[in-house]
Amino acid sequence: MLLAQNAHLIGACLALLCLIGAFRSGRRRWLVENLPTSKSNAVREGLVEVKGIAEIEGPSLCSELTNQACVYYKWGVEEKWSCLTTEDGRLERDDGWQKVAGGERMIPFRLKDDCGSVLVRPDGAKIEAVLVLDKTCKRNDPLYYSKGPTKAVAHSDHQRRFYEIAIPLRQELYVVGRARQGKDAQVSEIVQDLRSPMFLISARSEAEVQKRLKGSSIKWLLGGTAALVAGLLLRDIQALRIMTESWPVYATMIPAYAVAAFLTWLWIPSPKCCQTRLDQPRTG
């Protein structure tokens, strides 16, 4: 009852959080669109954008499920379960997937372009890797027990899904992060920095990253609008109001949210951190 009475306030708070999410996605998209691409031999301290292929000087990782040479991988195993439950005197089937195994590993690697290479330390980065395995199988498949636990989950359907994402060697990558001088003063490296607005290692192209961030901003804004309207509707339903009695509230709050979204869009390029390296001439 208390939640229903304050549904409009909850909806407004959720809309505000969505607005913050849209701002973060929009600012990152602005960075991707405006940050010039640096060649590896021209990387200097600060926020940089670099493109190249993943290479490593020493031993590479071997991914867990596909045994692929890589610099990063993440894998998981999910087991399907189902059971009958009683609700209001009726039998209903309930089912789902439960994670039963998984892991993630990464190592520093070199991002190589036609001018040389730069060291990338991926710890703390948002990593958009390549899907290398997505397989659902039953117990007669050798993969079922060789890479999954021998013990089944409760109410198991004896069906498992195996998935793995990875950054294979020589994978083309798009990297945005903060560069610094390494232990060797002649070598630069890209690392996590809490002051940096973005640390991304993506197997997508720059255009695909821009498209994803644009879509993320739109989803945040639509989600915020939906949360605001749903909160107002729940408040009216709980109070047994009809729409015509509450239209002034709708006519005020929804346009106000639209104005706030527009002002957020105008504010996106303004943070000083976005200007870190935009005066650097494009080299590629």
C-alpha positions, 0 to 999 in steps of 0.5 A, spaced: 500 500 500 505 504 501 509 503 495 502 504 491 501 511 494 508 513 493 508 510 486 509 517 482 515 519 487 518 512 485 517 513 478 520 520 478 526 517 482 527 511 477 526 516 471 532 521 474 536 514 474 535 513 467 537 520 465 543 519 469 544 513 465 543 516 458 548 522 460 553 517 461 552 513 455 551 520 451 558 522 454 561 516 452 558 516 445 561 523 444 568 521 446 568 516 441 565 520 436 570 526 437 577 523 440 582 522 434 585 516 433 592 515 435 598 511 432 601 507 437 608 511 436 604 517 437 601 515 444 602 520 449 599 521 457 592 522 457 586 519 454 587 516 447 583 512 442 588 506 438 586 501 433 590 495 432 590 487 433 592 483 439 599 480 440 603 478 445 610 477 446 610 471 451 605 465 452 598 466 451 592 464 454 588 458 452 581 458 453 577 454 457 572 451 452 575 452 445 582 451 447 583 457 443 589 462 443 587 468 446 589 474 451 582 474 454 576 469 455 570 468 459 566 462 460 560 459 463 556 453 464 548 453 465 544 447 467 536 447 466 531 446 471 524 445 472 518 443 477 511 443 478 509 448 483 502 450 487 499 457 486 492 458 488 490 451 488 493 450 481 499 447 478 504 451 474 510 449 471 516 453 473 523 453 470 529 456 469 537 456 468 542 456 474 549 457 473 554 451 475 561 453 473 564 459 470 571 463 470 574 469 467 582 470 465 586 476 462 593 478 461 596 484 458 597 484 451 600 489 445 596 492 440 599 493 434 598 497 428 602 499 422 607 504 426 608 499 432 605 497 438 602 499 445 602 495 451 594 494 454 593 492 461 586 490 461 584 489 468 578 494 470 576 495 462 569 494 459 571 488 455 566 487 448 569 480 446 567 475 441 562 470 442 566 463 440 562 458 443 554 458 445 552 450 445 546 447 448 547 439 449 544 433 453 548 428 457 550 424 451 554 430 449 562 429 451 562 436 453 556 435 458 561 432 464 568 434 461 567 441 462 561 441 467 560 438 474 558 431 475 553 433 480 546 435 477 542 441 480 535 440 484 530 438 479 535 438 473 532 437 466 539 434 464 540 440 459 546 444 459 548 451 456 556 452 454 558 459 452 565 462 451 567 469 449 574 471 448 579 476 444 583 471 440 590 473 438 590 477 432 583 480 433 582 487 431 580 491 437 578 498 438 581 501 445 579 507 448 583 509 455 588 513 459 595 512 457 601 513 461 609 512 461 610 505 463 616 503 467 621 503 461 620 511 459 620 509 452 614 505 452 607 507 453 601 503 456 594 504 457 591 502 463 585 503 468 584 510 471 579 512 475 579 519 473 578 517 466 571 517 463 572 511 459 576 504 459 573 500 453 577 494 449 572 492 444 572 487 438 567 492 435 569 497 430 568 504 432 562 505 428 559 499 431 561 502 438 558 509 436 551 505 434 551 501 441 552 507 445 547 511 441 542 505 442 543 505 450 542 512 451 535 512 447 533 506 451 535 509 458 531 515 456 525 511 454 526 507 460 525 513 464 519 516 460 516 509 462 518 509 469 515 516 470 508 515 466 507 508 470 508 511 477 503 516 475 498 511 473 499 507 479 498 513 483 491 514 480 489 507 480 490 507 487 487 513 489 481 511 484 482 517 480 480 518 472 485 520 467 481 527 466 482 529 473 490 528 473 492 531 466 495 537 469 500 533 473 501 529 466 502 535 462 507 538 467 511 532 469 512 529 462 514 535 458 519 537 464 522 530 463 523 531 456 526 538 457 531 535 462 533 530 457 534 535 452 538 539 457 542 533 458 544 532 451 546 539 451 551 538 457 554 532 454 560 535 451 561 540 457 565 536 462 572 538 462 575 530 462 572 530 455 577 535 452 583 531 454 586 530 447 581 533 442 586 538 440 591 532 438 591 532 430 588 525 427 593 521 425 589 515 422 
